[in-house]
Amino acid sequence: MRATLAGIAGAAALLSALFTVGPMRGQAKDFGQAGESFPIIEPDLLATIEARLKRAEATGELARMNAQFAKRAEAKVRRPHPVNGITQTEQPRSWDFDPTVTLEQDIRDLKGQLIAAAGQRINPLDFVSLAQQLVFIDGDDEAQMAWATARYSDAQAKLILVAGSPIDEMTRRQRRFYFDQEGRLTTRFGIEHVPAVVKPAGKVMRVSEIALPKEKTS
């Protein structure tokens, strides 16, 4: 038992000596070089990025990249990606869309008072009325554009494109147009074909896909 305690005490003394801060005269020994050593090279990532940006700025590459980015962003705003899967209406159809939602959590006011409880079903049409219809059209189809702009004023409907350039059309026709970004509205209403019109009908929304008359060919 004494040998064991002595061994532990010796190990503790050795560790204490090794980690003591300060010179240790007479204790340092050169044990030679066991193998070839290499310096640890670990360049700073931020410094590398900064150096590359400075080079890009000096050569004009950064300005070109910024110009290309701005050009792509402007093009996307002017002409968003068309909504996938939407085609022209061939056979008209209509259905009712119930906007009622089931609350996933309690809704409370700023004072913490309960307004609506989780699990409660809420129909937005019980609280608001829609003054405008929603008209979905293909902005690249001149027949659909002519039909919608002639039939509906800005006060009567919001004209929502599923393809085309809303900005170009606003400039050309001097009225407001919208775009169904990522097809969120058409997906929600179940619209697959355009022209399509959504309008309130009591406590539901009436959705109609409308087939325009075919142009007569001579």
N, CA, C and O of each residue as an XYZ file, in Angstrom:
872
protein
N       0.843     -1.192      0.000
C       0.000      0.000      0.000
C       0.875      1.238      0.000
O       0.586      2.215     -0.691
N       2.008      1.189      0.823
C       2.915      2.331      0.858
C       3.542      2.587     -0.496
O       3.732      3.734     -0.899
N       3.868      1.486     -1.208
C       4.479      1.634     -2.538
C       3.520      2.304     -3.492
O       3.909      3.136     -4.312
N       2.265      1.930     -3.373
C       1.268      2.523     -4.261
C       1.115      4.001     -3.992
O       1.078      4.803     -4.926
N       1.024      4.378     -2.712
C       0.903      5.783     -2.346
C       2.124      6.565     -2.768
O       2.027      7.713     -3.202
N       3.271      5.935     -2.636
C       4.515      6.607     -3.031
C       4.538      6.838     -4.526
O       5.007      7.873     -4.999
N       4.021      5.851     -5.278
C       3.991      6.005     -6.732
C       3.077      7.130     -7.154
O       3.403      7.913     -8.046
N       1.905      7.208     -6.492
C       0.956      8.266     -6.813
C       1.528      9.623     -6.489
O       1.386     10.571     -7.261
N       2.201      9.715     -5.299
C       2.807     10.979     -4.888
C       3.885     11.395     -5.858
O       4.032     12.579     -6.163
N       4.647     10.417     -6.350
C       5.711     10.732     -7.304
C       5.150     11.220     -8.615
O       5.679     12.161     -9.207
N       4.087     10.595     -9.078
C       3.469     11.017    -10.333
C       2.910     12.411    -10.207
O       3.035     13.224    -11.123
N       2.278     12.699     -9.048
C       1.730     14.028     -8.825
C       2.825     15.072     -8.818
O       2.655     16.157     -9.374
N       3.941     14.757     -8.198
C       5.067     15.702     -8.157
C       5.611     15.951     -9.543
O       5.964     17.081     -9.880
N       5.682     14.904    -10.357
C       6.190     15.042    -11.721
C       5.280     15.930    -12.558
O       5.765     16.800    -13.281
N       3.944     15.721    -12.470
C       2.990     16.546    -13.206
C       3.072     17.996    -12.766
O       2.968     18.909    -13.585
N       3.262     18.209    -11.444
C       3.358     19.570    -10.930
C       4.578     20.258    -11.486
O       4.531     21.447    -11.802
N       5.663     19.536    -11.611
C       6.911     20.121    -12.130
C       6.785     20.445    -13.603
O       7.278     21.474    -14.064
N       6.119     19.560    -14.347
C       5.985     19.771    -15.784
C       5.155     20.997    -16.098
O       5.466     21.711    -17.051
N       4.101     21.272    -15.326
C       3.166     22.362    -15.611
C       3.467     23.622    -14.819
O       2.684     24.570    -14.859
N       4.584     23.656    -14.098
C       4.973     24.859    -13.367
C       5.464     25.900    -14.351
O       6.297     25.605    -15.209
N       4.947     27.135    -14.233
C       5.339     28.213    -15.118
C       6.658     28.783    -14.649
O       6.829     29.076    -13.465
N       7.574     28.939    -15.555
C       8.857     29.532    -15.210
C       9.990     28.620    -15.626
O       9.757     27.463    -15.977
N      11.215     29.121    -15.593
C      12.372     28.331    -16.020
C      12.628     27.167    -15.083
O      12.417     27.268    -13.875
N      13.071     26.094    -15.633
C      13.385     24.897    -14.848
C      14.834     24.552    -15.117
O      15.144     23.725    -15.975
N      15.716     25.198    -14.372
C      17.145     25.028    -14.592
C      17.583     23.616    -14.236
O      17.182     23.035    -13.227
N      18.407     23.109    -15.100
C      18.975     21.799    -14.837
C      18.029     20.668    -15.138
O      18.395     19.503    -14.981
N      16.789     20.984    -15.577
C      15.829     19.925    -15.849
C      15.581     19.720    -17.337
O      15.093     18.665    -17.743
N      15.913     20.725    -18.162
C      15.671     20.609    -19.590
C      16.717     19.739    -20.228
O      17.912     19.910    -19.986
N      16.273     18.799    -21.049
C      17.172     17.904    -21.754
C      16.801     17.832    -23.215
O      15.626     17.924    -23.572
N      17.806     17.668    -24.063
C      17.573     17.524    -25.497
C      17.540     16.043    -25.816
O      18.560     15.357    -25.745
N      16.378     15.564    -26.162
C      16.225     14.134    -26.468
C      16.395     13.842    -27.954
O      16.137     12.728    -28.410
N      16.831     14.853    -28.705
C      17.058     14.643    -30.123
C      15.765     14.783    -30.910
O      14.725     15.104    -30.334
N      15.813     14.548    -32.213
C      14.675     14.663    -33.108
C      14.224     13.289    -33.530
O      14.958     12.558    -34.196
N      13.016     12.938    -33.142
C      12.525     11.592    -33.432
C      12.162     11.429    -34.897
O      12.259     10.321    -35.426
N      11.754     12.473    -35.557
C      11.359     12.391    -36.958
C      11.313     13.775    -37.573
O      11.504     14.772    -36.877
N      11.062     13.845    -38.860
C      11.030     15.130    -39.535
C       9.796     15.909    -39.104
O       8.707     15.341    -39.034
N       9.941     17.179    -38.817
C       8.817     18.023    -38.383
C       8.502     19.060    -39.443
O       9.362     19.454    -40.231
N       7.260     19.488    -39.446
C       6.796     20.466    -40.423
C       6.069     21.594    -39.693
O       5.431     21.356    -38.668
N       6.159     22.810    -40.210
C       5.414     23.918    -39.594
C       3.915     23.752    -39.843
O       3.508     23.258    -40.895
N       3.098     24.164    -38.876
C       1.643     24.085    -39.012
C       1.169     25.302    -39.790
O       1.260     26.435    -39.317
N       0.660     25.048    -40.992
C       0.189     26.135    -41.848
C      -1.320     26.056    -41.937
O      -1.855     25.104    -42.505
N      -2.019     27.041    -41.384
C      -3.472     27.067    -41.399
C      -3.930     28.490    -41.714
O      -4.170     29.279    -40.800
N      -4.055     28.824    -43.010
C      -4.406     30.196    -43.372
C      -5.780     30.578    -42.846
O      -6.693     29.752    -42.820
N      -5.926     31.810    -42.434
C      -7.192     32.340    -41.943
C      -8.189     32.430    -43.096
O      -7.920     33.081    -44.105
N      -9.334     31.779    -42.944
C     -10.326     31.734    -44.018
C     -10.823     33.131    -44.358
O     -10.951     33.475    -45.533
N     -11.101     33.932    -43.350
C     -11.589     35.289    -43.601
C     -10.545     36.127    -44.316
O     -10.864     36.929    -45.193
N      -9.286     35.928    -43.924
C      -8.215     36.674    -44.589
C      -8.099     36.269    -46.056
O      -7.847     37.105    -46.923
N      -8.286     34.979    -46.321
C      -8.233     34.490    -47.698
C      -9.357     35.096    -48.530
O      -9.139     35.542    -49.656
N     -10.572     35.107    -47.958
C     -11.717     35.681    -48.666
C     -11.499     37.167    -48.921
O     -11.780     37.671    -50.008
N     -10.995     37.862    -47.901
C     -10.750     39.300    -48.041
C      -9.721     39.576    -49.132
O      -9.867     40.516    -49.913
N      -8.681     38.750    -49.177
C      -7.644     38.933    -50.194
C      -8.211     38.713    -51.596
O      -7.877     39.446    -52.528
N      -9.062     37.710    -51.742
C      -9.662     37.435    -53.047
C     -10.603     38.565    -53.468
O     -10.648     38.942    -54.639
N     -11.352     39.099    -52.500
C     -12.243     40.213    -52.817
C     -11.448     41.443    -53.249
O     -11.841     42.156    -54.172
N     -10.333     41.680    -52.573
C      -9.500     42.830    -52.946
C      -8.944     42.661    -54.354
O      -8.895     43.618    -55.126
N      -8.521     41.432    -54.689
C      -8.021     41.177    -56.042
C      -9.134     41.363    -57.065
O      -8.924     41.944    -58.130
N     -10.345     40.850    -56.723
C     -11.478     40.985    -57.644
C     -11.841     42.448    -57.838
O     -12.203     42.860    -58.940
N     -11.746     43.233    -56.774
C     -12.064     44.654    -56.880
C     -11.029     45.384    -57.712
O     -11.360     46.261    -58.510
N      -9.764     45.008    -57.517
C      -8.688     45.673    -58.252
C      -8.743     45.374    -59.743
O      -8.415     46.231    -60.564
N      -9.158     44.164    -60.093
C      -9.196     43.772    -61.506
C     -10.521     44.133    -62.179
O     -10.660     43.983    -63.393
N     -11.491     44.608    -61.398
C     -12.798     44.941    -61.970
C     -13.763     43.772    -62.002
O     -14.912     43.920    -62.419
N     -13.297     42.601    -61.559
C     -14.153     41.415    -61.587
C     -15.337     41.576    -60.641
O     -16.441     41.126    -60.949
N     -15.115     42.224    -59.474
C     -16.179     42.411    -58.500
C     -17.294     43.282    -59.069
O     -18.476     42.994    -58.877
N     -16.913     44.345    -59.767
C     -17.914     45.224    -60.376
C     -18.727     44.474    -61.427
O     -19.937     44.671    -61.533
N     -18.064     43.611    -62.207
C     -18.775     42.824    -63.214
C     -19.745     41.840    -62.560
O     -20.859     41.644    -63.047
N     -19.317     41.221    -61.453
C     -20.185     40.276    -60.747
C     -21.414     40.988    -60.184
O     -22.527     40.468    -60.263
N     -21.212     42.179    -59.617
C     -22.335     42.951    -59.076
C     -23.311     43.346    -60.175
O     -24.526     43.300    -59.983
N     -22.775     43.732    -61.325
C     -23.628     44.127    -62.446
C     -24.441     42.940    -62.948
O     -25.623     43.080    -63.261
N     -23.799     41.761    -63.024
C     -24.515     40.569    -63.474
C     -25.604     40.175    -62.487
O     -26.695     39.767    -62.887
N     -25.304     40.298    -61.185
C     -26.289     39.961    -60.162
C     -27.491     40.901    -60.248
O     -28.639     40.461    -60.179
N     -27.217     42.200    -60.400
C     -28.303     43.181    -60.508
C     -29.149     42.929    -61.746
O     -30.370     43.081    -61.714
N     -28.494     42.543    -62.841
C     -29.212     42.278    -64.078
C     -30.126     41.063    -63.932
O     -31.262     41.076    -64.405
N     -29.625     40.012    -63.276
C     -30.436     38.807    -63.077
C     -31.614     39.094    -62.147
O     -32.725     38.614    -62.372
N     -31.355     39.893    -61.086
C     -32.427     40.226    -60.145
C     -33.515     41.043    -60.834
O     -34.704     40.814    -60.612
N     -33.104     41.998    -61.670
C     -34.078     42.824    -62.382
C     -34.899     41.979    -63.351
O     -36.110     42.160    -63.475
N     -34.222     41.047    -64.040
C     -34.925     40.185    -64.987
C     -35.954     39.302    -64.274
O     -37.032     39.043    -64.809
N     -35.615     38.844    -63.068
C     -36.536     37.983    -62.322
C     -37.743     38.768    -61.839
O     -38.855     38.242    -61.796
N     -37.523     40.038    -61.471
C     -38.640     40.873    -61.044
C     -39.536     41.195    -62.231
O     -40.762     41.144    -62.130
N     -38.915     41.526    -63.354
C     -39.690     41.869    -64.545
C     -40.459     40.672    -65.085
O     -41.604     40.806    -65.516
N     -39.836     39.517    -65.061
C     -40.492     38.311    -65.599
C     -40.219     37.149    -64.644
O     -39.242     36.420    -64.814
N     -41.072     36.979    -63.650
C     -40.901     35.853    -62.720
C     -41.076     34.517    -63.435
O     -41.592     34.455    -64.551
N     -40.636     33.451    -62.768
C     -40.806     32.120    -63.352
C     -42.300     31.798    -63.464
O     -43.044     32.003    -62.505
N     -42.745     31.301    -64.610
C     -44.167     30.948    -64.759
C     -44.585     29.890    -63.737
O     -43.768     29.084    -63.291
N     -45.847     29.906    -63.381
C     -46.376     28.901    -62.459
C     -46.435     27.563    -63.185
O     -47.044     27.453    -64.249
N     -45.809     26.563    -62.616
C     -45.756     25.250    -63.257
C     -47.132     24.585    -63.297
O     -47.916     24.680    -62.353
N     -47.400     23.913    -64.413
C     -48.599     23.083    -64.518
C     -49.881     23.803    -64.880
O     -50.922     23.157    -64.998
N     -49.851     25.117    -65.062
C     -51.061     25.861    -65.409
C     -51.192     25.932    -66.925
O     -50.273     26.373    -67.616
N     -52.329     25.498    -67.431
C     -52.573     25.513    -68.876
C     -53.852     26.302    -69.173
O     -54.559     26.728    -68.260
N     -54.131     26.488    -70.457
C     -55.319     27.235    -70.861
C     -56.574     26.387    -70.657
O     -56.573     25.181    -70.904
N     -57.634     27.037    -70.205
C     -58.893     26.329    -69.964
C     -59.502     25.848    -71.281
O     -59.700     26.633    -72.208
N     -59.794     24.556    -71.351
C     -60.469     23.980    -72.509
C     -61.913     23.620    -72.165
O     -62.824     23.819    -72.968
N     -62.106     23.086    -70.958
C     -63.442     22.731    -70.487
C     -63.731     23.533    -69.220
O     -63.018     23.389    -68.227
N     -64.767     24.377    -69.240
C     -65.066     25.177    -68.052
C     -65.510     24.301    -66.887
O     -66.135     23.259    -67.082
N     -65.190     24.722    -65.713
C     -65.637     24.032    -64.501
C     -65.668     25.033    -63.353
O     -64.971     26.047    -63.382
N     -66.485     24.740    -62.340
C     -66.626     25.624    -61.186
C     -66.741     24.790    -59.920
O     -67.212     23.653    -59.964
N     -66.316     25.342    -58.800
C     -66.449     24.677    -57.508
C     -66.357     25.721    -56.403
O     -65.943     26.857    -56.636
N     -66.743     25.325    -55.220
C     -66.695     26.204    -54.063
C     -65.452     25.900    -53.224
O     -65.092     24.744    -53.002
N     -64.823     26.957    -52.775
C     -63.652     26.824    -51.901
C     -64.009     27.377    -50.529
O     -64.393     28.539    -50.399
N     -63.880     26.541    -49.516
C     -64.174     26.947    -48.148
C     -62.877     27.456    -47.502
O     -61.948     26.673    -47.305
N     -62.797     28.752    -47.171
C     -61.552     29.298    -46.604
C     -61.389     29.037    -45.110
O     -60.436     29.520    -44.498
N     -62.316     28.273    -44.516
C     -62.247     28.011    -43.076
C     -60.944     27.309    -42.713
O     -60.519     26.377    -43.394
N     -60.317     27.766    -41.637
C     -59.079     27.146    -41.147
C     -59.275     26.737    -39.696
O     -60.087     27.316    -38.974
N     -58.516     25.728    -39.283
C     -58.523     25.281    -37.895
C     -57.272     25.816    -37.208
O     -56.158     25.574    -37.672
N     -57.447     26.535    -36.117
C     -56.321     27.157    -35.420
C     -55.441     26.092    -34.767
O     -55.939     25.179    -34.108
N     -54.137     26.222    -34.958
C     -53.200     25.278    -34.365
C     -52.797     25.695    -32.952
O     -52.306     24.872    -32.180
N     -53.002     26.967    -32.611
C     -52.661     27.431    -31.272
C     -53.588     28.578    -30.870
O     -54.263     29.176    -31.708
N     -53.605     28.867    -29.583
C     -54.457     29.952    -29.084
C     -54.021     31.288    -29.671
O     -52.836     31.517    -29.913
N     -54.988     32.159    -29.896
C     -54.704     33.531    -30.319
C     -55.142     34.458    -29.192
O     -56.295     34.438    -28.761
N     -54.198     35.269    -28.726
C     -54.472     36.174    -27.622
C     -54.121     37.603    -28.008
O     -53.297     37.840    -28.892
N     -54.768     38.559    -27.322
C     -54.451     39.956    -27.595
C     -53.224     40.370    -26.792
O     -52.611     39.534    -26.127
N     -52.858     41.650    -26.845
C     -51.649     42.132    -26.176
C     -51.734     41.995    -24.659
O     -50.706     41.962    -23.982
N     -52.944     41.914    -24.122
C     -53.111     41.757    -22.681
C     -53.196     40.299    -22.257
O     -53.379     39.990    -21.080
N     -53.059     39.403    -23.240
C     -53.108     37.987    -22.928
C     -54.494     37.405    -22.885
O     -54.665     36.232    -22.551
N     -55.473     38.190    -23.213
C     -56.845     37.689    -23.201
C     -57.102     36.822    -24.433
O     -56.669     37.157    -25.535
N     -57.804     35.711    -24.242
C     -58.044     34.753    -25.313
C     -59.030     35.307    -26.339
O     -60.134     35.734    -26.000
N     -58.602     35.289    -27.605
C     -59.470     35.701    -28.703
C     -60.087     34.472    -29.363
O     -61.290     34.429    -29.618
N     -59.251     33.480    -29.634
C     -59.722     32.223    -30.231
C     -58.832     31.094    -29.721
O     -57.620     31.254    -29.581
N     -59.458     29.950    -29.448
C     -58.720     28.829    -28.868
C     -58.225     27.868    -29.942
O     -58.803     27.765    -31.024
N     -57.151     27.173    -29.620
C     -56.610     26.157    -30.530
C     -57.682     25.117    -30.827
O     -58.413     24.693    -29.932
N     -57.771     24.709    -32.094
C     -58.786     23.750    -32.506
C     -60.061     24.394    -33.005
O     -60.904     23.729    -33.607
N     -60.210     25.688    -32.758
C     -61.412     26.392    -33.220
C     -61.336     26.634    -34.719
O     -60.268     26.932    -35.252
N     -62.461     26.508    -35.390
C     -62.519     26.720    -36.837
C     -62.962     28.152    -37.116
O     -63.967     28.623    -36.584
N     -62.183     28.840    -37.970
C     -62.426     30.244    -38.260
C     -62.615     30.430    -39.762
O     -61.802     29.958    -40.557
N     -63.675     31.110    -40.145
C     -63.893     31.463    -41.545
C     -63.641     32.965    -41.696
O     -64.394     33.775    -41.154
N     -62.584     33.344    -42.431
C     -62.273     34.769    -42.579
C     -63.433     35.579    -43.144
O     -63.543     36.774    -42.868
N     -64.296     34.949    -43.928
C     -65.419     35.673    -44.524
C     -66.469     36.074    -43.494
O     -67.377     36.848    -43.799
N     -66.345     35.543    -42.261
C     -67.227     35.979    -41.185
C     -66.840     37.366    -40.680
O     -67.633     38.043    -40.025
N     -65.599     37.785    -40.993
C     -65.089     39.030    -40.435
C     -64.766     40.077    -41.499
O     -64.790     41.275    -41.216
N     -64.469     39.638    -42.707
C     -64.115     40.584    -43.774
C     -64.929     40.261    -45.021
O     -65.370     39.131    -45.226
N     -65.110     41.275    -45.833
C     -65.778     41.078    -47.115
C     -64.822     41.503    -48.222
O     -64.125     42.511    -48.101
N     -64.796     40.736    -49.288
C     -63.897     41.013    -50.400
C     -64.624     41.867    -51.436
O     -65.666     41.486    -51.968
N     -64.042     43.027    -51.700
C     -64.671     43.935    -52.659
C     -64.258     43.623    -54.089
O     -64.953     43.993    -55.035
N     -63.113     42.935    -54.248
C     -62.600     42.648    -55.583
C     -62.544     41.146    -55.840
O     -62.285     40.353    -54.935
N     -62.790     40.778    -57.078
C     -62.597     39.401    -57.491
C     -61.116     39.183    -57.817
O     -60.369     40.136    -58.039
N     -60.715     37.929    -57.840
C     -59.354     37.562    -58.234
C     -59.425     36.901    -59.595
O     -60.093     35.880    -59.760
N     -58.738     37.478    -60.570
C     -58.777     36.960    -61.938
C     -57.375     36.497    -62.324
O     -56.446     37.302    -62.390
N     -57.229     35.206    -62.577
C     -55.938     34.616    -62.920
C     -55.857     34.437    -64.434
O     -56.746     33.851    -65.051
N     -54.768     34.956    -65.024
C     -54.608     34.899    -66.479
C     -53.150     34.675    -66.838
O     -52.245     34.902    -66.035
N     -52.950     34.223    -68.072
C     -51.608     34.058    -68.638
C     -51.222     35.369    -69.316
O     -51.827     35.755    -70.316
N     -50.223     36.049    -68.775
C     -49.813     37.340    -69.317
C     -49.183     37.259    -70.688
O     -49.034     38.281    -71.358
N     -48.808     36.066    -71.124
C     -48.235     35.897    -72.463
C     -49.303     35.557    -73.500
O     -49.003     35.440    -74.688
N     -50.539     35.400    -73.053
C     -51.643     35.086    -73.958
C     -52.432     36.362    -74.209
O     -53.150     36.831    -73.326
N     -52.308     36.921    -75.395
C     -52.947     38.200    -75.704
C     -54.464     38.110    -75.597
O     -55.106     39.076    -75.185
N     -55.047     36.976    -75.956
C     -56.500     36.818    -75.871
C     -56.978     36.903    -74.424
O     -57.991     37.542    -74.142
N     -56.257     36.266    -73.510
C     -56.625     36.315    -72.105
C     -56.449     37.726    -71.543
O     -57.281     38.200    -70.770
N     -55.372     38.388    -71.932
C     -55.133     39.746    -71.447
C     -56.221     40.699    -71.949
O     -56.722     41.530    -71.191
N     -56.580     40.576    -73.217
C     -57.611     41.451    -73.784
C     -58.949     41.198    -73.108
O     -59.675     42.142    -72.797
N     -59.288     39.917    -72.874
C     -60.546     39.565    -72.220
C     -60.617     40.133    -70.804
O     -61.624     40.727    -70.417
N     -59.547     39.950    -70.036
C     -59.558     40.373    -68.638
C     -59.576     41.888    -68.496
O     -60.323     42.426    -67.678
N     -58.761     42.577    -69.283
C     -58.695     44.040    -69.150
C     -59.964     44.714    -69.651
O     -60.334     45.778    -69.155
N     -60.636     44.109    -70.628
C     -61.885     44.681    -71.123
C     -63.048     44.399    -70.168
O     -63.972     45.205    -70.060
N     -63.002     43.270    -69.486
C     -64.130     42.847    -68.651
C     -64.070     43.429    -67.238
O     -65.105     43.726    -66.642
N     -62.854     43.592    -66.703
C     -62.712     44.000    -65.306
C     -61.907     45.291    -65.175
O     -60.862     45.459    -65.803
N     -62.411     46.183    -64.357
C     -61.658     47.391    -64.014
C     -60.818     47.096    -62.770
O     -60.971     46.046    -62.145
N     -59.923     48.038    -62.415
C     -59.119     47.850    -61.209
C     -59.995     47.757    -59.967
O     -59.674     47.027    -59.029
N     -61.107     48.499    -59.963
C     -61.995     48.475    -58.804
C     -62.742     47.148    -58.690
O     -63.135     46.752    -57.593
N     -62.939     46.468    -59.803
C     -63.714     45.232    -59.797
C     -62.879     44.003    -59.487
O     -63.374     43.058    -58.874
N     -61.609     44.002    -59.905
C     -60.816     42.782    -59.762
C     -59.320     43.069    -59.706
O     -58.831     44.080    -60.209
N     -58.620     42.138    -59.076
C     -57.165     42.111    -59.135
C     -56.781     41.135    -60.239
O     -57.158     39.965    -60.191
N     -56.032     41.607    -61.235
C     -55.596     40.745    -62.331
C     -54.243     40.141    -61.960
O     -53.249     40.851    -61.805
N     -54.230     38.821    -61.822
C     -53.053     38.109    -61.321
C     -52.491     37.227    -62.433
O     -53.175     36.330    -62.925
N     -51.249     37.482    -62.825
C     -50.617     36.706    -63.887
C     -50.007     35.424    -63.336
O     -49.498     35.388    -62.216
N     -50.072     34.367    -64.156
C     -49.381     33.121    -63.834
C     -48.166     32.945    -64.742
O     -47.374     32.019    -64.570
N     -48.034     33.852    -65.710
C     -46.883     33.886    -66.612
C     -46.842     35.281    -67.220
O     -47.849     35.988    -67.238
N     -45.672     35.672    -67.716
C     -45.557     36.984    -68.331
C     -44.875     37.991    -67.425
O     -44.328     37.639    -66.380
N     -44.916     39.252    -67.841
C     -44.237     40.322    -67.125
C     -45.247     41.340    -66.600
O     -45.778     42.131    -67.381
N     -45.523     41.337    -65.298
C     -46.473     42.317    -64.757
C     -45.997     43.756    -64.924
O     -46.810     44.653    -65.150
N     -44.693     43.986    -64.816
C     -44.169     45.352    -64.945
C     -44.351     45.862    -66.369
O     -44.793     46.993    -66.571
N     -44.015     45.039    -67.352
C     -44.186     45.452    -68.744
C     -45.655     45.716    -69.064
O     -45.979     46.663    -69.779
N     -46.541     44.875    -68.531
C     -47.967     45.057    -68.794
C     -48.496     46.319    -68.120
O     -49.350     47.005    -68.681
N     -48.000     46.632    -66.926
C     -48.424     47.857    -66.247
C     -48.018     49.091    -67.047
O     -48.773     50.057    -67.158
N     -46.792     49.034    -67.609
C     -46.318     50.146    -68.430
C     -47.130     50.259    -69.716
O     -47.481     51.354    -70.154
N     -47.416     49.117    -70.301
C     -48.126     49.092    -71.581
C     -49.587     49.496    -71.438
O     -50.103     50.248    -72.265
N     -50.263     49.003    -70.395
C     -51.713     49.168    -70.287
C     -52.129     50.213    -69.245
O     -53.309     50.540    -69.113
N     -51.146     50.726    -68.514
C     -51.421     51.766    -67.521
C     -52.456     51.336    -66.491
O     -53.393     52.074    -66.188
N     -52.275     50.136    -65.960
C     -53.095     49.653    -64.860
C     -52.289     48.634    -64.074
O     -51.238     48.178    -64.523
N     -52.785     48.283    -62.909
C     -52.010     47.433    -62.008
C     -52.220     45.950    -62.309
O     -53.332     45.504    -62.590
N     -51.094     45.184    -62.239
C     -51.132     43.734    -62.377
C     -50.349     43.111    -61.221
O     -49.464     43.738    -60.637
N     -50.692     41.879    -60.912
C     -50.021     41.145    -59.846
C     -49.462     39.840    -60.437
O     -49.719     39.512    -61.595
N     -48.696     39.105    -59.622
C     -48.155     37.821    -60.089
C     -48.304     36.794    -58.976
O     -48.049     37.082    -57.806
N     -48.717     35.599    -59.355
C     -48.885     34.504    -58.395
C     -47.527     33.861    -58.124
O     -47.171     32.856    -58.739
N     -46.779     34.450    -57.202
C     -45.436     33.969    -56.904
C     -45.459     32.519    -56.411
O     -46.159     32.167    -55.462
N     -44.660     31.693    -57.102
C     -44.503     30.273    -56.759
C     -45.838     29.521    -56.777
O     -45.948     28.438    -56.202
N     -46.852     30.093    -57.436
C     -48.131     29.412    -57.569
C     -48.864     29.191    -56.258
O     -49.637     28.242    -56.128
N     -48.626     30.064    -55.281
C     -49.235     29.858    -53.965
C     -50.749     29.992    -54.002
O     -51.453     29.198    -53.378
N     -51.264     30.989    -54.725
C     -52.709     31.198    -54.756
C     -53.423     30.142    -55.597
O     -54.440     29.593    -55.175
N     -52.889     29.857    -56.794
C     -53.529     28.845    -57.637
C     -53.513     27.479    -56.957
O     -54.463     26.706    -57.084
N     -52.439     27.184    -56.239
C     -52.375     25.919    -55.502
C     -53.426     25.887    -54.404
O     -54.109     24.879    -54.220
N     -53.556     26.981    -53.679
C     -54.521     27.029    -52.568
C     -55.959     26.871    -53.062
O     -56.765     26.184    -52.435
N     -56.271     27.509    -54.181
C     -57.636     27.425    -54.707
C     -57.861     26.190    -55.573
O     -58.998     25.896    -55.940
N     -56.797     25.466    -55.903
C     -56.934     24.273    -56.743
C     -57.075     24.589    -58.220
O     -57.602     23.776    -58.980
N     -56.615     25.750    -58.631
C     -56.735     26.170    -60.039
C     -55.667     25.471    -60.889
O     -54.485     25.479    -60.546
N     -56.096     24.874    -61.991
C     -55.182     24.190    -62.906
C     -55.172     24.825    -64.287
O     -54.257     24.595    -65.077
N     -56.203     25.634    -64.578
C     -56.318     26.233    -65.906
C     -56.722     27.707    -65.775
O     -57.383     28.107    -64.817
N     -56.311     28.485    -66.753
C     -56.684     29.915    -66.789
C     -57.241     30.245    -68.171
O     -56.898     29.585    -69.153
N     -58.104     31.269    -68.251
C     -58.516     32.195    -67.205
C     -59.310     31.499    -66.099
O     -60.024     30.523    -66.331
N     -59.155     32.042    -64.881
C     -59.919     31.549    -63.742
C     -60.301     32.749    -62.880
O     -59.538     33.706    -62.741
N     -61.484     32.676    -62.313
C     -62.006     33.779    -61.503
C     -62.408     33.247    -60.133
O     -63.066     32.213    -60.023
N     -62.003     33.970    -59.091
C     -62.383     33.627    -57.721
C     -63.169     34.800    -57.150
O     -62.689     35.934    -57.153
N     -64.375     34.530    -56.660
C     -65.201     35.596    -56.095
C     -65.975     35.071    -54.894
O     -66.285     33.881    -54.826
N     -66.290     35.949    -53.945
C     -67.023     35.509    -52.755
C     -68.453     35.110    -53.102
O     -69.105     35.715    -53.953
N     -68.917     34.069    -52.409
C     -70.300     33.605    -52.577
C     -70.805     33.177    -51.204
O     -70.812     31.992    -50.871
N     -71.229     34.163    -50.414
C     -71.652     33.866    -49.052
C     -70.464     33.569    -48.166
O     -69.581     34.410    -47.999
N     -70.438     32.375    -47.596
C     -69.366     31.982    -46.688
C     -68.287     31.144    -47.375
O     -67.402     30.597    -46.717
N     -68.370     31.049    -48.706
C     -67.357     30.323    -49.473
C     -66.878     31.207    -50.623
O     -67.429     32.280    -50.869
N     -65.846     30.741    -51.320
C     -65.352     31.420    -52.513
C     -65.710     30.562    -53.724
O     -65.452     29.359    -53.740
N     -66.293     31.177    -54.713
C     -66.661     30.469    -55.938
C     -65.506     30.564    -56.929
O     -65.095     31.659    -57.314
N     -64.986     29.403    -57.339
C     -63.851     29.348    -58.269
C     -64.354     28.839    -59.614
O     -65.019     27.806    -59.689
N     -64.028     29.576    -60.680
C     -64.479     29.183    -62.022
C     -63.310     29.258    -63.002
O     -62.645     30.287    -63.124
N     -63.079     28.152    -63.694
C     -62.138     28.152    -64.818
C     -62.958     28.390    -66.079
O     -63.907     27.657    -66.357
N     -62.594     29.405    -66.831
C     -63.432     29.891    -67.939
C     -62.757     29.605    -69.282
O     -61.590     29.933    -69.493
N     -63.514     28.994    -70.170
C     -63.010     28.736    -71.525
C     -63.420     29.892    -72.429
O     -64.608     30.159    -72.611
N     -62.437     30.567    -72.987
C     -62.730     31.682    -73.877
C     -63.157     31.168    -75.252
O     -62.741     30.084    -75.662
N     -63.973     31.928    -75.959
C     -64.391     31.501    -77.307
C     -63.169     31.357    -78.220
O     -62.238     32.161    -78.181
N     -63.208     30.322    -79.028
C     -62.113     30.111    -79.968
C     -62.173     31.144    -81.083
O     -63.250     31.507    -81.557
N     -60.997     31.613    -81.495
C     -60.951     32.551    -82.601
C     -61.312     31.847    -83.899
O     -60.852     30.737    -84.165
N     -62.130     32.497    -84.694
C     -62.522     31.901    -85.964
C     -61.380     32.000    -86.962
O     -60.714     33.028    -87.082
N     -61.176     30.906    -87.666
C     -60.115     30.891    -88.677
C     -60.769     30.887    -90.053
O     -61.766     30.203    -90.281
N     -60.198     31.650    -90.950
C     -60.766     31.734    -92.309
C     -60.329     30.562    -93.159
O     -60.710     30.469    -94.326
